[in-house]
Amino acid sequence: MKTAYDRKKKPPWWIMTKRKSEFNEKLIRIIDKVLKESFGESGLLIYTYLESQSVKREEIPEQLEAFANSLKKFSAGGSVVETMILRDLYSSFGLKFEQTSDGHSFTNQVARLRASF
């Protein structure tokens, strides 16, 4: 017989799928917002570039490395934009983003946050 503790260890697959979907949607909204804040409407041109690299906008959460690389090619301030995205993403979960010097990449930091959500 399963206890309440067992149920807390691993939620059912449909809950995990819903959480992942919610996280991904939130991440895309935040990316949109930061790109517009940073570059105006022309910031969304990065999506055109990504599509030329076979990455659709809605696939960004699953292909963060391609997004991060494209962002750096698109703008010299790519790492600043990554920091802004992380700051807003953490804030959306009520957390404070603190930039570390331990070598965690943008993609690793998003993956760590996703795993804790």
C-alpha positions in Angstrom: 0.0 0.0 0.0 1.3 3.4 -0.9 1.6 6.1 1.7 1.2 9.8 1.3 5.0 10.0 1.4 5.3 7.7 -1.7 2.8 9.9 -3.6 4.9 13.0 -2.8 8.0 11.4 -4.2 6.9 11.3 -7.8 3.7 12.9 -9.1 1.7 11.0 -11.7 2.9 11.5 -15.3 0.1 13.8 -16.3 0.9 16.2 -13.5 4.6 16.2 -14.5 3.5 16.8 -18.2 1.3 19.7 -17.2 4.0 21.2 -15.0 6.6 20.9 -17.8 4.1 22.5 -20.3 3.4 25.4 -17.9 7.1 25.9 -17.3 7.8 25.9 -21.0 5.0 28.4 -21.7 6.2 30.7 -19.0 9.7 30.5 -20.3 8.6 31.5 -23.8 6.5 34.4 -22.5 9.5 35.7 -20.6 11.9 35.3 -23.5 9.4 37.3 -25.7 9.2 40.0 -23.0 12.9 40.3 -22.5 13.7 40.3 -26.3 11.1 43.1 -26.8 12.5 45.1 -23.8 16.0 44.7 -25.0 15.7 45.2 -28.8 12.1 46.5 -29.4 10.0 44.6 -31.9 13.0 43.8 -34.0 14.2 41.5 -31.1 11.7 39.0 -32.3 13.6 38.6 -35.5 15.7 36.1 -33.6 12.8 33.7 -34.1 13.2 34.0 -37.9 16.9 33.2 -37.5 16.1 30.2 -35.3 13.6 28.8 -37.7 16.3 29.0 -40.4 18.3 26.8 -38.0 15.2 24.4 -37.8 14.2 25.6 -34.3 10.6 26.8 -33.9 9.7 29.3 -31.2 7.7 26.8 -29.3 10.6 24.4 -29.3 13.0 26.8 -27.6 12.5 25.3 -24.1 13.6 21.9 -25.4 16.4 23.3 -27.5 17.8 26.0 -25.2 21.4 25.5 -26.3 20.4 26.4 -29.9 18.6 29.4 -28.6 21.5 30.5 -26.5 23.9 30.1 -29.4 21.6 32.0 -31.7 21.2 34.8 -29.2 24.9 35.3 -29.0 25.2 35.4 -32.8 22.3 37.8 -33.0 23.6 40.2 -30.4 26.9 41.0 -28.7 24.9 41.4 -25.5 23.6 37.8 -25.6 24.9 37.0 -22.2 23.2 40.1 -20.7 19.9 39.1 -22.3 20.4 35.5 -20.9 20.8 37.1 -17.4 17.7 39.2 -17.9 15.7 36.1 -18.9 17.0 34.2 -15.8 16.2 37.1 -13.5 12.6 37.3 -14.8 12.2 33.5 -14.8 13.3 33.1 -11.2 11.2 36.1 -10.2 8.1 34.5 -11.7 8.5 31.7 -9.2 9.1 34.0 -6.3 12.8 33.4 -6.2 15.7 35.8 -6.4 18.2 35.1 -9.1 21.8 35.5 -8.0 24.4 35.3 -10.7 27.2 32.9 -9.8 30.7 32.6 -11.0 30.7 28.8 -10.7 30.4 28.3 -14.5 26.7 27.3 -14.7 25.6 28.1 -18.2 22.2 29.7 -19.1 20.9 26.3 -20.2 22.1 24.6 -17.0 20.5 27.2 -14.8 17.1 26.9 -16.7 17.4 23.1 -16.4 18.0 23.3 -12.7 15.0 25.6 -12.2 12.8 23.3 -14.4 13.8 20.3 -12.3 12.8 22.0 -9.1 9.4 23.1 -10.5 
